[in-house]
Amino acid sequence: ETGVTQTPRHLVMGMTNKKSLKCEQHLGHNAMYWYKQSAKKPLELMFVYNFKEQTENNSVPSRFSPECPNSSHLFLHLHTLQPEDSALYLCASSPQGLAGGSSYEQYFGPGTRLTVT
Amino acid sequence: GENVEQHPSTLSVQEGDSAVIKCTYSDSASNYFPWYKQELGKGPQLIIDIRSNVGEKKDQRIAVTLNKTAKHFSLHITETQPEDSAVYFCAARHNYGQNFVFGPGTRLSVLP
């Protein structure tokens, strides 16, 4: 596997379910991100992890819980979601997580299409 | 904080013509400007980027120009092909942060 991979690619869950999204990057990067992409809206940054430490929580409801066990893996745990949470969830990674870094490129995974019923 | 605007929201061109998408940003400290292409059912793919110490960058049929004074940057696609049809996003990032701020996207349709 190369690049950024995400599983599952599609997920349908009820509002009382608990599920997890997984992201893995094979690029040796230090920073990982979760984004939400809804129809006709800009990409919304949710969480940022830098060297496994969470550095950004963009006012995301607590029903979304991220986990970053190492620099290559990122999870998004989902619990008691609402129908309006249905969206494409994108994971991304970038080489240099620290401010002032010289390498900024950010690479995205294919996304998980989430439908909450 | 940074705010990125993008125009137009939709763009249709005939195959072989050029397409231009423009973005403006608000934070003068931003110094890295990537462009992403997102095809249906896929994640955004980085297609070209430019840093603030450069005014123009070209890669085959794709070019990006940056005007730091006016705080705007543009994507130029020449000799468009049907496979260029996608949603294009611009973004900006500043040197003292690691977060990217994205524009709302432009849906480009290349008509055969």
Interface residues (C-beta under 8 A of the other chain):
Chain A: V4 Q6 A31 K41 P42 L43 L45 V48 N50 T55 E56 L90 A92 S94 Q96 G97 L98 A99 G100 G101 Y104 E105 Q106 Y107 F108 G109 P110 G111
Chain B: V4 Y32 P34 Y36 G41 K42 G43 P44 Q45 L46 D49 F89 A91 R93 N95 Y96 G97 Q98 N99 F100 F102 G103 P104 G105
